[in-house]
Amino acid sequence: MGPEDQHSKIIEHLDVLNKQVARQNSIGRMFFVGIVYGIGFFVGSAIIATIALGILGPWFAQIPWIRNAFEVGAALLPK
């Protein structure tokens, strides 16, 4: 394997890498990745908020204005 063969293999690998980078940096792919990350952030935040409210719920219930607001909201619901 001579230097010319190595040179041509390096050029081939660089061409393949350039094509992969161009695909990864395309607007469509970046938009899709942004949508997926956004959905993941939203779902993860909702899970963390649910766990936090479940743990901290009794503490929040001791705050008078929160308890009053909850009771007013519960009274508005049809029975």
Beta strands, then each sheet from edge to edge (+ up, - down):
end
